[in-house]
Amino acid sequence: MLTGHIDSADHHAIIGWAADTDRPDNRLELSIRVNGQEQGRIIANRPRQGLRQRGIYGDGAHEFAYAFDPPLSPLRAYDIVVRFLDTPADVPNGRFRIDPVRPLDLALRPLLVTATGRSGTTVLMHRLGNAREVVIADDYPFEMKLLTYYSHALEVLTTASSVKQPILLDDLTRAPHQLGLNPFHHPQMERVYPLPEHLYHAFGRRAAMRLAPAIRAIIDDFYRDMQVHTAKPRARFFAEKSDVFTAARNFARLAFDGVREIMLVRDPRDVHCSRQAFWSDTAETSLQNLRTVQATVLPILERDRPELLIVRYEDLILQPAETLGRIATYLGLDHAIELRPESEDKMFSTHGTSKNPAASIGRWKRELSAEDQAAFALSFKPFLDAFGYEVSAS
C-alpha cells in the first residue's frame, strides 16, 4: 500500500515522506504540482530513523525534501498537489494551500552564541541544532561564521585609511585575492566635498547602510538553503558562534531585525585549564586573553543585558533541561529543545579536555596551585562576582 505524509511546506520547500508497505525497500518518485502544473519531481530516498524503527518501512530511507527553484513568491498563494508518480493517487494530506507570507516571516533571524574560546560553545551549538526552529549550517565543531566574515569585510570596506599609511590602488590590484582599505576614503580626498565630513559619511556610514542589506540577502539565501538541507522549513533563527572580540555582534544588529544573543560564560579558571590543555597556551597567553575577556564582557553585561540571555556553561552541563527550557522561552520557540546525550559523548571525546563534561567543572581546584588560585581570585573577582562563581576553593 502506498502511504506517506507531508510534514511541512512553504514557499521554499516541501518536506515529507512516502513509502510502499508492500515493497518497503522501494524508493518512490513523486510529482509536485503547483496550481495545476507539474513543477518538478523528487525521489523519497532520504534516511529517516523514525520510519526504520517502526519496522514496516525497510531501512526507513523514504524521506524527501523538495526545494522550489526558484522559490515561490512569498506574496502569492499556491495550490499544491504531491502525487505518487506511477499511480493516479495523492500522498495522504498531499493536497494543500500555501498562503502568502507575513513580512516578519520573510527572513531568518540571527541567534548569536557569544563567548570566548573553550567556554562550551560547541556543546551549546550542538544542542541548539536539535531545535526544530533553529538552523545550523555545519556539523561539529560548528565554525560556519558568516556574520563574522562579513562584518570583517564591511569594516575593511568602510574604515578610513590614515595619513601616515596611505594606500595606493595600484598596490591593491597587484594582489587580486586580497582587499585593503578604500584608498579614496582618505584625508587627502576631503577636497572633493564642500565639507570634509561629507567624504567620511559617503564612504563610511552611508556605504555601510547600502552594503548591509546586500550582505543580509546573501546570508539569508544561504540559510534558506540550509533550511531545506536540514529539513527545517519552520525555522525562525540561524545560529552562529560569535567571539566576544569581533564586530559580528554589532553587524548582526545593523543588518538584521530581531537579533537574539546568548552570551555563554564559564568560570575563567576552568577556561584557563582548558586552553592550556587544548591549545597548549602558555600561562601568560591564556591569562592575557582572559583579562581582555573580562574587560570586554562586563561592559556588555551592564549595557546590553536586556537584549541578551546569559547562560553559564556550568548550568548547561549540570542542569541541561532547565537551561534549555530558559533558552526556548527566551527565543519564543513552539517546541522544546531536545537533549540527545548519546550524540554528545562522541563529540566531547574529541573536543573536550576532561574525561566527561561534569569533570570539566571545577577542574581549577585540582589543576591550579594555591598561589595561582589566589592570583585568579584577585584578578578576576569582578567577573567571578558578576556571574555568581565562588572566589576561592575553600
C-alpha angles and dihedrals in degrees: 000000000000114000142152144134140241105230099184143343138187139152090291106044150352118224127188144103139261131189145162112233090199091056103026096176094052117108112223124215118218134202119221113207124189120194090341097312127102108250098181148308134256135186116227098225108124117121116257117184096202093058093049091051092055089067101220099081102064113229091353096240096140105110123116136192113195114194119202108230107224098019117248116261110273089214096063138067121234135196109222131196123186110195138178104253099220098045132044093246135110125232107256107275086008094135114077145129128248109212127208114279123246113242093247090057095057098086133042114236124232119250108197119204098200123192144108123267119291093022097116101267092139091058092047093047090050091054094045087054088064090063116100092219099048123079121205118184105212143019130252126003090024099217099153099126109169093155091055093047096048094042087056090048091050091051091053092048096048106033117103119236122233134249092238094054109038116189121218122210091221090058091053095049092051087068102049095180096052129068127202134184118305105274090211094053087082137116092248088065095056088100093072091072129055090238123034094227090061090071093056092045091053098048096029122035098013093044090051091052090051095046098044097070091049092051090045090055091051092051092044092051090052095051092044085060089050090053089063095040093052094038095239105131092158094055116136100180139041115208127214136168114251122192114223091235100057131086091238092103093058095038092054090056092047095051103032140045123223098026116181123199133194113195108204115202131184135186102279091221090060090044088054092053092046094048092053092048097043104035099020089236118180114245092250094049091051094045093049090052092049093049088054090047091054092048091049102041102046094060089048089052091053096042107034106025095116088058098052143045119237114216124180117217089224092058091046090057103035099034103028100155094049093044094049088048090056090050093049090050092048091051094043092234119178093215134045119255108251122231114219108182096176092063092047096055093068092044093051092048090063101032105033128083097204129067090254139351094266090055090055090068116086093001088138089074089063101034106039123074120240089252092053091046090054092048091051092048089055099042099040102034093115091055094042092050094045093057100034101254122152111254098213136025094238 
